Amino acid sequence: MTFDIHYKYGLVMIKAGSANYKLVGSNYNQNDSYLSTIDFKTNPFFDKIFKMRDTLSSQMTINLLPLYHVRSVYEGHYHFREEMFINKFTKNHSEIRLIRKSGEILKIDTILTANTESYDMLNLIHLIRSFDYSQTASQQARNATAFVGRDKIPVIVRYEGQSVVEKSETLKYKTYKIALDFADEAFTESKSAIEVWVSDDENRIPIKIRAKLRIGAVEIYLSSWKNLKHPFDSEIKIPVR
């Protein structure tokens, strides 16, 4: 899947870059797994303001439980590579080992724990995609922890019902909307700091993502896809008159 990334400030929205995402079968520690990767890059105009070339990669079990995460950050003159090893994962306790290097210099090597199920940001999206939405209306909000570097960010995942996302006058998508409440200073407000719309079909692919930042917001829109496992039934094409 590919996505267009827009930066919004007030009434002004500018295309800032793009992202490419893929999910493939893999093997981790001699066990079948899934490997997901997403890379972000700013466009030439935004490169002059703040150049970004970030890549996130996550290994997870065939039951979509997190195993390993890599974050490679190239933002301006700020570069590092971060590995996250999930040592323990249950609904009531998580333990990870975090290693960060800048070039060959070791910056961080530590153990982090949380009293909830815990995810990296990429696997948090996979969690949302795995929900059984036929049962979600009766479920309570789900508590989790997001590990971003050394930060342990409490997250509340809330299902907000069905919604229609309009891509254009001739293209719409039926979706499920999920809100994530974050207690983190990167966002202007913790409630609904990130909102995700996933397709209302068996693919559950992200159609739109909105993140409220301290300055402005970022909106991400699905632009292309291939090799979906199931029919893309959430797509609504309206004939041109």
N, C-alpha and C positions, 0 to 999 in steps of 0.2 A: 504494500500500500504506500502511496505517496500522499503528502499533506502540504497544503499551503499555510504558512505562518504569517499572521497579521498582527501588527502592534497598533493598539487603539489608545488614543489620548483625547478625551472629550468627544467631539463629533468627528475627529479625524481618524481614519484608519488607513494604514500603509502596509503593503506587503513587505515583510521583513526578511523572509527566507523560506526554506522548505525543509521537509523531513522525509526520510525513507524508512519504512518498517518492513521487516520480514520475520517469518516464523517457520522454522524447519525442524524436522526430526533430528535428534542428536544422540550423543552418548556421554554420560558424565560418571566418572569412577566405575566404569564397566556396567552401568545401568542405563536403560533407555530413558531418554529425556527429551525435552524441547528446548531449543535455543532461539531466543528472540533478540533482535538487534534493531535499534533505531539510531539514526544519525541526523543531526541538525546542522544546518549551515545558513548563515546570513547571505543575503544577496549582495551584489557589488555596491549598491547604494549604502546599505547598512554596514558593509565592511569598513567604510570610511569613518563611521561613528563608533562601532563596536563590533569587531570581527569575531565570529563564533564558529567553531568546528567541534562540536561535542558528539560523542558516541556513547550510548548505553547498551549493554549486552547482559542478558540474564539466562541462566540455566534453571529449569524447573522440572519436577517429576512429571510423569504422564498424568498424574492427578492434580497438576498445576500448583504444587507446593514449591516454594523457593529453595534453591540449592546454592547458587553462586551468582555474583553480580560484579560487573566491571564498569567503571565510569572513567572515560578519557575526556579530559576537559582542555580545550584550547580556546581561551577567551582573552582577546587582546594579547597582553604579554604574560598571561597567567596560564601555566600549563602544569598538569599533573595527571597521574594514572592511579586509580583507586580500585582495590579489590575487596569484595565483601564475601566472606565464607560463612554460610549459615550452619553453625554447629548444632543448634537445637531449635526446633520449631514445634510449638503446640499452641493451642488457643490461650493457654495461661502463662506460657513462658517462652521467650526466645533469646537465643544467644548467638552473636556473630563475632567474627574476628575481622577487623578492619585494618587494611594495610594501604598506605598512600605513599607514593614516590613521586618526586619531581626530578626527572632525569634519572640519575643513579642514586640520588640522595633520598634516604628514608626519612619521611616526615612524620608518619603516624604508624604505630603498630599497637593496637589495643583491642580489648574485649569489651563489647557493649551488650547489655541485657535489657529486657523489657518484660513486664508482666502481662503481655498480650501477644497475640499473633503479630508478626512483624514482617514488613515488606520493604524492598527498594521501590522507587517510584515506578519503574517499568512493570514489576510484578503486581503492583497495586492496580494497574490498569487491567492486568489479566484476571485479578480477583473479581473486578467488576464484570468482566466479560463472562465469567463462569457462573454468575448468579442464576438461580432458577426463578425467572420472573413470573412464572405462573403462581408461585407461592409468595412472592416478595411483598405483596400488599398487606399480608398479615404478619410480616416479620418486623421485629424491632430494629432500630438503628444498630449498626455493627461497629464495634470499637476495635481499633488496630493501632499499630505504631509504624510510622514511616522512618526509615533510617536514611538520612542524607548527610554523608560525611559522618562527623561525630555527633551530629544533632539527632536526638530522638524526638520525633514530632508526633504527639497524639493526634489521631485521626478518627473522626466519626463519619462513617459512610451511610448516607441516607438515600433511599429510593424515593423519587418525587413523582412517579407516574409516567404515563405515556405522553409523547409530545411529537409534533411535526416540525422538522427542520427544513426551511426553504433554502435551497441552493440557488435557484433562479425562478423566473416566472414559469418555466416549463419543467422544472425538476425539484421534487421534494422527497423527503425520507420520513418514514414512520420510525420512531425511536423510543427508547426508554431513557429517562433522564435520571442521573445520579448526581448528588451533591456531596462534596467532601469538605468537612469542617476541619481546618488546620489551626493549631495554636503555634504560629510561627511568624516572626517579624518580617519575613519576605513578602507577606500578603497584607493588603490594606485592611482586611477584616477576616476574622477566622471563620465565620459562618459562610458556607458556600464559597470558600476561597477558590476551589476548583469545581467546575461543573463539566460533566461528561455526558454526551448523548451517544448511545450505542444503538446499532440497527435493531429494529424490531423483527428479527428473523433468527434463524439458527446460527448465523455467522457471528452475531454480536460484535460487529466491527465498529470502532469509533468513527462517528460521522462528524462530530464537532466537539472541541474541548475549549473551555474558557477558563483562564486563570487571572484573578484579580491581583495585580501587583501593587507595590507601594506607590509607584508612579505609573499610571495607566493600566492597561490590561493586554493580555495576549489571547488571540483567538486562532484556533487551528481547525482547518477544514479538510476533509477528505477530498482528494482531487483525482486519484486513479487507483486501480486495484487489478489483481489478476490471481488466478488459481484459488478462488474461494471454494471451500469444501461444499457449501450448500447454495441453493439458488438465492439470489439477492432479492428476496421478495419484499423488502422494505422500501425499495426504490419506486417512486411514483413519477411516471413520465406523463406530462400534460401536452397533448397535441397542440401544435402551433396553429392558430386560426388564420 
